[in-house]
Amino acid sequence: MTTDNEIQPFRINIAQDDLDDLMDRLARVRWANELPVSQVTDGVRKGPVPPGWEYGVPLEYVQRLVALWREKFDWRVWEEKLNSYPQFTTEIDGQNIHFLQVRSPEPDATPLILTHGWPNSVLEYVDLIGPLTDPRAHGGDAADAFHVVIPHLPGFGFSGPTKEKGWDRYRIARAWAELMSRLGYERYGAHGNDAGSQVSPELGRLDPDHVIGVHVTQLFSFPSGDPDELASMSEKEREYLRFLQYFNDNMSGFAKLQQSAPQNLAHALADSPAGQLAWTSQLLAGTSDEHVIANATLYWLTNTGASSARLYYEDHHATHPTEPTTAPTGLASFAFDFTPLRRFADRDHTNIVSWNEYDRGGHWAAQDAPDLLIGDLRGFFRLVH
């Protein structure tokens, strides 16, 4: 780790020339062609492959969002929203790290680091800041208050492009432990979604003296390939595995490309905001149009399409531990998202103390089921505090 522990205040101030260039590029999009497919409705994805998305993100969807981007979206509104919270940067292990730090008015609040996923950003958790830091003002119990730290993953957004190889989940977890130490937090919790659900358990593994619990929305536990393991599965579990196989065959092209040759894609993302929007939309399309466009704008303005994709490559080529995690762990699993089989999750995480499955919400629960996510976070940390 670097010996320079300085933490600098940060404020977003995108040059108007950059915004003008973005609008100019959007006015000159050369649209992709596509084959006739099923009728596209509102673009909201509730199943693995909704009608109209058989070949990927539909042309009609991208055209509609580009029109909204040009005619109605105002980056300055989002800039002001982010700037309303305390933001900082610091260098850890040679990498710039940007983060929001919002302290609760409750002095005994629990410190909590929230890790976003791809292709999301710190915007994933912005609307949760109020209820998490000041539950009393949002109809909750003051005992459930958190001091929140929301960093941009290395290579994402205002953390800027990664500068060297090796920024996998384990190196990120080490950086998060250093960040929380610099901020003076002796005991803290960790939450993550998507990529954050991979980083957060590793943070609990490497910093057990300080992490009081790990809360995630996915536990990525799969069959080991042991024939005995498969032979003892029930028909319901087998049906679930067939769904996982279907998802892997039809929805994981982005991951396979980014983990094998992310630079092949990088040139297009750096040159075309419409391309960045479409690439972002394949996973974010279940959220609001505004959220999709805001994240695409953030990636575009920081030119981090390439470096964010590299996380998949680095993680794919990392050496993964074979021992299970032991930190107290909680899962909040949502209806339209990846749900692990408990037997595999228990194999990989030996201290699961909370497991809740909900009948609504998707992969981005902070956007489409925030009440359930906040409630589950509060319930879990009551158990482990």
Salt bridges, closest charged atoms under 4 A:
ASP21 OD2 - ARG25 NE 2.86
ASP24 OD2 - ARG28 NH2 3.00
GLU79 OE1 - ARG76 NH1 2.85
ASP93 OD2 - ARG171 NE 2.74
GLU106 OE2 - ARG136 NH2 2.73
ASP127 OD1 - LYS81 NZ 2.89
ASP144 OD2 - ARG382 NH2 2.89
GLU164 OE2 - ARG171 NH2 2.28
GLU178 OE2 - ARG182 NE 2.81
ASP194 OD1 - HIS363 NE2 2.65
GLU202 OE1 - ARG205 NE 2.72
ASP207 OD1 - HIS210 ND1 2.70
GLU229 OE2 - ARG347 NH1 2.99
GLU235 OE2 - ARG242 NH2 2.65
GLU237 OE1 - ARG343 NH2 3.14
ASP271 OD1 - ARG25 NH1 3.54
ASP289 OD2 - ARG64 NH1 2.60
ASP315 OD2 - ARG169 NH2 2.57
ASP337 OD1 - HIS363 ND1 2.73
ASP346 OD1 - ARG342 NE 3.02
ASP348 OD1 - ARG347 NE 2.91
ASP371 OD2 - ARG360 NH2 2.60
ASP376 OD1 - HIS215 NE2 2.78
